[in-house]
Amino acid sequence: SVPIYLVTEGTEIMGCKIISFDILSEGVSLQANYIIENVGNVHIRPRVELQFPGDPTWIRILDDIPVYPYSRRKFGYSVSRPEPEKEGAIVRVRLIYYDTHSQIQTISKNVEVHR
């Protein structure tokens, strides 16, 4: 089966936000648990990335999984690190999606690591 989406041009409302984001340290493994809310009337396929202190690279933890209109979706992801992150370390999180004009929208926040 193939999903078909119909949207009347000009009526699209696009937007999403991070409702909650927790990062738990489990030795050299970190568990990221988060909820994304789609506040618009068009499904989105956001990308979520993490950046650790002292590391310029971004680690993609979500890509191309739909969040349907006016709904919330819960996600989880485990990340291995060469060394354990210290409790209280600040991890940068960004959520990226395209708006109705195919412009990239980015929402960023800092999240504290917990044990």
C-alpha positions as CSV (number, residue, x, y, z in Angstrom):
1,S,0.0,0.0,0.0
2,V,1.1,3.6,-0.6
3,P,-0.1,6.5,1.5
4,I,-1.5,9.4,-0.4
5,Y,-1.7,12.9,1.3
6,L,-3.9,15.6,0.0
7,V,-3.4,19.3,1.0
8,T,-5.2,22.3,-0.4
9,E,-2.5,24.7,-1.4
10,G,-2.4,27.8,0.7
11,T,-4.0,26.1,3.7
12,E,-0.8,24.4,5.0
13,I,0.3,25.1,8.6
14,M,3.7,23.7,9.4
15,G,5.4,23.6,12.7
16,C,6.9,21.3,15.3
17,K,8.5,21.5,18.7
18,I,10.3,19.5,21.2
19,I,8.0,18.8,24.1
20,S,10.5,17.0,26.3
21,F,14.1,15.8,25.9
22,D,16.0,13.7,28.5
23,I,19.5,12.3,28.2
24,L,20.5,9.6,30.7
25,S,24.1,8.5,31.2
26,E,24.6,4.7,31.3
27,G,28.4,4.4,31.4
28,V,29.7,5.0,27.9
29,S,26.2,4.8,26.5
30,L,23.7,7.6,26.6
31,Q,19.9,7.1,26.2
32,A,18.0,10.0,24.6
33,N,14.3,10.0,25.2
34,Y,12.2,12.7,23.7
35,I,8.8,13.8,22.4
36,I,8.2,15.8,19.3
37,E,4.8,17.6,18.6
38,N,3.6,18.5,15.2
39,V,1.5,21.6,15.7
40,G,0.5,21.9,12.0
41,N,-1.9,20.3,9.6
42,V,0.7,18.7,7.4
43,H,2.8,15.6,8.4
44,I,6.5,16.4,8.9
45,R,9.6,14.2,8.8
46,P,12.0,16.0,11.2
47,R,15.7,15.4,11.8
48,V,17.1,15.5,15.3
49,E,20.8,15.8,16.0
50,L,23.0,15.9,19.1
51,Q,26.3,17.7,19.7
52,F,28.5,16.9,22.7
53,P,30.7,19.3,24.6
54,G,34.1,19.8,22.9
55,D,33.0,17.9,19.7
56,P,32.1,20.0,16.6
57,T,30.3,17.2,14.9
58,W,26.5,16.6,15.0
59,I,25.2,13.0,15.5
60,R,21.9,12.3,13.7
61,I,19.5,10.4,16.0
62,L,16.3,10.8,13.9
63,D,15.6,11.3,10.2
64,D,12.7,10.7,7.9
65,I,10.2,9.3,10.4
66,P,6.8,11.0,10.1
67,V,5.1,12.9,12.9
68,Y,1.5,13.3,11.8
69,P,-0.6,16.5,12.1
70,Y,-1.7,17.7,15.5
71,S,0.0,14.8,17.2
72,R,2.9,13.9,19.5
73,R,5.4,11.1,18.9
74,K,7.8,9.6,21.4
75,F,11.3,8.5,20.4
76,G,14.3,6.9,22.0
77,Y,17.9,6.5,20.8
78,S,21.0,5.1,22.4
79,V,24.4,6.7,21.6
80,S,27.8,5.2,22.5
81,R,30.6,7.6,23.5
82,P,34.3,6.9,23.8
83,E,34.1,8.0,27.5
84,P,31.2,8.6,29.8
85,E,29.7,12.0,29.7
86,K,29.7,13.7,33.1
87,E,26.4,14.3,34.9
88,G,25.4,17.8,34.3
89,A,27.2,18.1,31.0
90,I,25.3,20.1,28.5
91,V,24.4,18.5,25.1
92,R,23.2,20.6,22.3
93,V,20.1,19.4,20.5
94,R,18.6,20.6,17.3
95,L,15.4,19.7,15.4
96,I,15.3,20.5,11.7
97,Y,12.4,20.4,9.3
98,Y,11.2,22.1,6.1
99,D,8.3,24.6,6.2
100,T,5.6,25.2,3.5
101,H,8.1,27.3,1.4
102,S,10.7,24.5,1.5
103,Q,12.8,26.6,3.9
104,I,14.8,24.9,6.6
105,Q,13.6,25.6,10.1
106,T,15.8,24.8,13.1
107,I,14.9,24.6,16.8
108,S,17.8,24.3,19.2
109,K,18.1,23.8,22.9
110,N,20.6,22.7,25.5
111,V,19.9,19.5,27.5
112,E,21.6,18.5,30.7
113,V,22.9,14.9,31.1
114,H,21.5,12.9,34.1
115,R,22.3,9.6,35.6
